[in-house]
Amino acid sequence: MRLVRTVSGAARGAASLWRRVARAVADRMPKGLYARSLLIVVLPMLILQTVVAYVFMERHWQLVTRRLSEAVTRDIAATIAVIESFPQDANYDRITEIARRDFSLSIAVLPNDPLPPPMPKPFFSLLDTALSEEIVRLIKRPFWIDTVGRSDLIEIRIQISDNVLRVLARRGQAYASNTHIFLLWMFGTSVVLLGIAILFLRNQIRPIQQLAAAAESFGKGRPPPDFRPRGAREVRKAAEAFLAMRRRIERQIEQRTTMLAGVSHDMRTVLTRFRLQLAFLGSGPEIEALEGDIAEMQAMLEAYLAFARGEGDEEAVPTDMAEMLRAIEIEADRAGFPVRQSFEGPPLVIVRPNAFKRALGNLVGNACRYAERVEVTARHARGYLTVAIDDDGPGVPEAERENVFRPFYRLDQARNQDEGGTGLGLAITRDIIRGHGGDVRLETSPLGGLRAVVRIPG
């Protein structure tokens, strides 16, 4: 039983470790479609070429180098055997000539001095390893070797009976020096293939990027770019579906706006007739109550018309947001409500100016109605415009902060709705802000009241 629990715990630990590793790898992977597609092409190619290069070095390069090193070592061993077995002239001229002519080695018999200290070994040198192993295996004498120099020669010193034999050999005799041609061809073909893959993928990804840009522009309420379906068949189908959806949404918005404007206009005509008929009836408590109801209905109709104008054909254009906030501040001051405002960042933001000013005006007017101190702070940075309207009023209960955006919703506490209003101001504001691709939310203000935060792409 204990063994089962141990195995189960180990399996859970391994699964948890695997999830953490997978999550870490996923966090470091590229997020864009173009980068991921390129990675799908590049990574198998790199793995394939790495395996081919390793196999080539392990099988061919190492084998050839060892065979060449063995041949050079055997020539040196034969030279040593001749020197030690047969009488030589005083300057060893005969054996030097034989080594140069038959073995392509330059040799010299030096006095019996101590061998130089070992040279620092390179981090990776197949020649140094292979040649040293062959000298140890075939000659079995103390030696010193220098394969690190930049020249085309390698120097070998071997302790013989009463002297030191110095051998200079061409690097190509003991080393497969033409291997770089294979690596150069492999690298060159990789660059060509990667260039072709990059160009091909870029042409395939560009229609998807254009589709995303068109959808983002439409979501922000900006003029649609010059977009038409192109690219692969699946991408074309997605683009055609997006265009059909955009046409349906635009037609629906146009129909709703036209309907609201028409209904509001017709009802205002009826209300005007009511006012004229009440004017002929004289005065009295009943007449005053009816006039109050008509005034309230008139305000509601004006709100409908404001909503219709906000959803009209106004286009999004670069707008000086600092100037817009100053205009809202001046209008509030004229109405007797002191408002402080500040702006940071580039002033130009692409919005529908009349609709966006109406949305901010609704929020500022709502704050001024219920508070004595109102501050508006705006910041344009990192592709977003953030506007915060703070007041020191009674605020809105946290449970009601989402409900106040519903049309005709009225609060029984905090913000007193008996002072006027139609219950459409915040609904219109959210509709306008979302039409710009952003949103508006309510929070607790540092001033003690309510904070309204507007955030849209800029």
Number of C-alpha atoms within 10 A of each C-alpha: 5 7 8 9 10 11 11 12 12 12 12 12 12 12 12 12 12 12 12 12 12 11 12 11 10 11 10 8 12 12 10 9 13 18 15 13 16 17 14 11 15 17 11 11 15 12 11 12 16 12 12 13 17 13 13 16 16 11 11 15 19 18 15 16 23 22 18 20 27 21 17 23 22 17 17 24 16 15 20 18 13 13 17 13 9 8 9 13 9 7 10 14 14 12 18 16 15 15 19 14 11 9 18 16 21 17 24 17 19 13 10 13 10 9 14 10 8 10 11 8 12 11 6 8 11 17 21 19 16 20 25 18 17 19 23 13 12 13 18 13 12 13 20 17 21 16 20 16 9 7 9 11 17 21 18 20 21 22 20 17 11 12 14 20 22 19 19 17 19 16 17 15 19 23 23 21 13 10 13 10 10 12 14 11 11 14 13 12 12 16 12 11 14 16 12 12 16 18 10 12 17 16 13 16 17 14 20 21 14 18 23 14 15 22 18 15 16 17 16 22 22 20 13 15 13 7 13 13 19 19 15 13 10 10 17 17 14 15 24 16 13 17 18 12 12 16 12 12 12 12 12 12 15 16 12 14 21 16 13 18 20 14 15 20 16 12 15 17 11 11 17 13 12 14 14 10 11 15 12 8 9 9 10 9 8 9 14 13 11 15 16 12 12 17 14 15 16 18 15 18 22 17 19 21 19 17 23 22 17 23 20 14 11 16 14 19 14 13 15 15 25 19 13 17 22 16 14 20 21 16 16 18 13 10 11 10 20 16 22 18 16 13 18 14 13 14 16 15 21 20 26 22 20 14 26 20 19 19 23 23 20 17 22 24 19 16 28 22 15 21 19 13 17 24 20 22 16 21 19 21 13 9 10 14 22 20 21 23 23 28 27 21 22 16 22 20 15 11 8 12 14 12 13 19 22 15 14 15 15 19 16 9 11 12 19 13 15 10 8 10 15 20 19 20 25 20 18 25 26 19 20 25 22 18 22 25 18 21 17 20 14 21 17 17 17 11 14 13 20 25 26 20 19 23 21 22 19 20
